[in-house]
């Protein structure tokens, strides 16, 4: 690695002294950054490329191209990937934007006199007592521009799988503290196999009109090719999906369904009931899953009639995943991919407690989601190209079935 760095720097100096390359400084940033990433990933996996070593703890997995905006211009990097997906270059500072946003929210609360114990403690810890309103305004404006660019960017799909969910934070509105809904959508890009944060919005509640408006805004930005949407069973959300994402199937999150099901039986029976229902998800194909579902439902009919009623009603929605390639099932049958994002959002928003304005909610949540989106772009693909190709073959087979029946 030292030899490669020396060769790269020698070539760079040659360009500067002989060719008088105008891109000298930008190329210098690229060479040094590339060398730094190579050293970091070598330490991460415990060995140099192609090196046999007892210290090796991981494997490389090629590179991913990434544009990096710097003071000397946009630098094109080749970010190393590792099989465990756990490497992120330190120079890209994955958490810097969210930390700035958190500081901005705390400062805004401070200068507007919104005093809570958490805000007061953070102001002292961060040394912000003397900050001016004009400086806070400048900082907030800068962050708002970054978040708005992220929220309004074009979506370049298709996105066959989409997950949507909501979480709640507290914010001051018209002089009182209200619970504010934060709705988030993530999807898998059908061309790259990478997860993306598609968008988010903030509103007073997650009613049907709000969900419809949110989904329409995603479609207006380019959301297309959606084949399955996974969410909880919020009535307004389900209706919005049917109205806006026409042709897409709906998957009722199996985790949320299980909570609903277990709430209908005595606590002493919950472990047994949960284990019995989970046998459905161990079935190898759609037909077997539906047969087992009905068998389990019928077995509970006399002892837990309300549970059987729920299972009869929810069968098609909870088993929607079974119509898709089997290797995708564990990633699409629940909202777990988005639940992890929500936990990160809550971890950051809980630091603030009560937000001074709705705009400050958008600022901090947007910054956290921007960073999550960036990390996904350089981490391991959620679905491989070969795996996603099975979706197209499935569509072709479904299209051929009516023709075969007619023949």
N, C-alpha and C positions, 0 to 999 in steps of 0.2 A: 504493500500500500504506500509506503514512503517513497518507493521508486516511481510509482505511478504519479504521485503528487508532484515529485520533482520534475518529471517529464512534462506534466501539464503546465507547471509554472514556467519552465524553460520555453515551451512553445508560446506561452502568453507573452513573455518578455521579448521573444523574437518578433512577434507581431507588433508590439509597441515600438520597438527600436528600428525595425527594418520596414515593415509594411505601413507603419503609422495608422493602424486600424482604429477607426473612430469608435468601434464597439469595445475598445480595450477594457474599460472599467467594468462594463456589464459582463464581459467574458470572464474577468477576474472573479467577480462575485459568483458566477456559475461554477468555475473550476474549484474554488475553495469550498463552496457549498456542497458540491458533489463529493469532494474528498471527505468532508465532515460527515456526510450521511453514510458513506462507505465505512468509515471508522466506527460510527455508532452501530450500524447493523452488524458489523463484524463482532463487536462486543456483545450485542444482543444474542446472536446465535452461538457465540463462543468459538468461532473459527473463521479463517479467511476463506474466500471462494475456492472451492475444490480441495480444501485442506482436510486431511484426515486427522482428527484430533479427539482425544478422550474428553476434552473440555467442551466439545460441541453439545449444545442444548437445543438446537433448532435448525431449520433448513430455510434457505432463501427460496423465493418464488418469483423471480424475475423483477421487472420494473413497471412502474406506472408513470406516464408523463403527467406533469403538473406545472401550470403556469404560476409564477410567484411574482407579485407586484412589489418592487423595491424602489428606493429613491433614485436608482440609476436606470430604471425602466423595468419592463417585464422580462423576467429570466425564465427560460424553459428548463425545468429540472427533470431528471429521471429518478423518481423516488423508489428506493429499494422496497420490495415486499417480502414478507416472511410468512411461512405457512400458518403460524399461530395467529397472524393478524395483529400482533401486539406491539408493532413498531410504528412510531410516529416521529418524524424528524424534529429535533429540539429547535432548530432554527425557524420552523414554521409557527412555533408558539401556539399550540392548539387551544390554550385556555386564556389567552391574553384579552380577546375581545369581551368575553363574559366578565372578566375581572374589572375591565374598564366600565362596563355597563352597570355592574353592581355598585361601583364607586359613584357613578353618575346618579343612580337612584337614591343612594344615601345622601349625597350632596344636595339633590333637589329637595328631598324631605327636610333637610336641615335649614336651607335658606328660606323655605316657605313656612317654617315654624311648625312643621308636623312632627311633634315630639312623642316618640314612644321609647320604651326602655331599650329595645334592640337598636333603634336608630341612634340614640344617644351614646350607647356603648361603641357602636361602629364609628361614629364621628370622632370620639376620643382616640380609639385605637388607630384610626387612619390619619389622625392629626389634621382634621378638616375644619377646626373651629373658626379659622380666619378666612375661609373661602368666600368669594364675592358672588353675587347673583349673576353678574355678567359672565364670569368664568364658567359657572355651572351651565348657563344658557348656551355658551359656545360648545362645551363638551357634549351636552345633550343633542344639540343640532348635528354635530359631527357623527355621533352614534346613530341618530335617527336616519340620517342619509344612508349609512351602511345597511341598516336593517331594512329600510324601504326598498333598496336595490335588490336585496335578497328576496323579499316578499313579492316583488313584482316581476322577477326575472322570468323569461319564457321557459316553459317546460317542454323539453324535447324528448318525447316518448318513443314508442308506446310504454305504458305502465300496466302490465297485466295484473299485478297484485298491488292492492292498496289497503292500508290499515288506517282507521280513523278513530279518534278517542277524544275525550275532554278531561280536563282537570280544573280545579278551582283555586283561586287566590283571593285575598281580601284587598280591596282598594277603596280609597275615599272618592265618593261621588256626591256632589252637591252638599258637602258638609257632613255627610254621614258615611259610615263604613259599610260596604256591601260586598257580598260574595260575587266574584266575577269569573265567568267561564272562559277558559282558554282551550280552543279546539285546535287539534293538530292532525295533519295528514302526512303519512310517509308512504313511499311506494318503491317498487323495484323497477328499475329501468330495463325494458325488455331487450335493449341492444347491448348494454354493458353488464347487466346482472348486478349492478351496484344499487344499494339502498340510497334514497334521496329524501330529504325533508321537502315535501311538495309545497307546504304552506301552513299558515296558522292564522287565527283571528281571535279577537277578544270581544266579548259581549256580555250583557247582563244575565243571560241564561242560554242553555243549549236547546232551545225550542226548535220546532220544525222549520220555521221561517229562517232562523239564523243558520241552521245546517244547510238549507237549500241555497241561501245566498253564498255561503262559504264554498260549497261544491261547484256552483256556477262560476265563481271567481277562478277556481282551478281550471275548469274547462276553458274559460276565456283566455287563460294563459297558455293553453296547449295540452292539458291533460286529455289523453285519448288512449284507446286500446285497452281499457280496463275490463278484465274478465272476472275478477273476484274482489269483493270488498269485505274486509273482516272488521267487525265492530261488536259492541254490546247491543242489547235488544232495545235501545231507546226508540220509542215509537216514532218520534219526529225525525230521527236520523234515518231509520229504515225507509220511511216515506220519501225523504229527500234523495236517497240513493236510487230508489225506483224511478223518481221523476227526472233526475238529472243525468245519472249514468245508465242510460237505457241500454239494456242488453247484458249488463253485468250481473253476475250471480252475487248473492249475499251470504256470507258465512257468519253465523252467530258464534261469537267467541265461546269456545268450550269451557274456558275457565270461569267466565261470568255465568254461563249456564249452570255449571256445577254448583256455584254459590247459591243460585236461585233454587236449584233442586234440593240441596241439603237443608235449606231454610224451611222446607216443607215436611221434614221428618224430625222425630225426637233426637236430641243430641246423642243419646246412647246408640242410635242406629246409624248415625252419619258415616262412620268409618266403613261399615259393611255396605251401605248404599253406594258410597263413593267408589269403592273398589269394584262393585258389580257393574256400575255404569261405565267405568273405565275399560272394562273388557271389550266394549264396543270399539274403542279406538285402537285396539290391538288386532283387529281383523285385517286380512290382507287385501281386500278389495271392496268395492262399493256394495255389491250384492250381499256379501257376508256381513258388512257393517249394518245394513238395514235390517237384515234378518235377526241379528243379535240385539239390535235396539228394540225391536218389537217383542222379542223373547223376554228381555229384561223388563220392559214396560209392563207386559202382561203378568210377569211374576210379582210385581208390586201392587197389582190392581186391588186386591182385597185388603191388604195391610195398609197401603199408603195411596188411597185413591186420588188425592190431589197431585201427588207426584206422577202417577200414571197419566193424568189429564195433561200435565205440563209436557211430559215426554211425547204423548201423541200429537200435541200441537206443535212441538219444536223439532220433530224428526228431520224434516227436509232442510231446515235452516242450519241445524247443528252438523248435519252430515254433508253439507254442500262441498266440503273439501274433497270428498271421496270421488268426485267427478274429474279431478285433476291428477297429474302424475303422482304416483305414490311417494317418490322421493321428495316431493314438495310438502307433503302433508304436515309434518311437524312444525313447519314454518308458517303455514297459512291457516291452521285450524284454531288459532287463538290470537289475541292481541298482544302477546308477550313481546314482540319486537318493539311495539310502541309503548308498552308499559315501562320498559327500561328507560326510554326517552323521558317519559313523564316523571319518573323517579329523579332523573337528573335535573329536570325543570323544578320540581318541588324542593330538591336539595338546595338549589340556588335561591328560589323565592322565599323559602322559610327563613333564610338569613335576614331578610328585610322585615317579614311579618306583615305589616300593613303598608301598601304602596300609596304614595301621595297622590297619584293620578293614574288614569287608565293608560295614558301615554307612557308612563314609566314601566307599566307591566309589559307593554309591547316592546319596549327598549331592552329590558333584561331577558325576557323569554326569547325574543328574536335573536339576541346575541348568543344565547346558549344553543339555540337551534342552528344558527349559522355554523357554530363550531362543530356540532354533531355532524352536520352535513359535510363539512370539510374533512373530518376524520374518516367518514365512510368512503370518501373518494380515493383515499390512499390505503384503505384497509382491504382485507380479503373480500372478494366478491361474495355476495349473498347467495347467488345462483350462478353456476357455470354456464357457458354458452351452450354446451351439449345438453345440459339439463333443461334450459329454456326452450331449446329446439323441440323437445318432446311436447311442449304446448302446441306448437304449430302442427305437429303430426297428429295430435289429438283432434284438432279442429278439422283437419283433412279427413280423418276417419269418420267424424260425426257427419261431415258433409256428404260422404259417400254412402252412408247407411240408407237414406231415403231412396237413393238411386238403385241400390241393390234390392231394396224391398219392391220397388216398382218393376224391376227387371224380373 
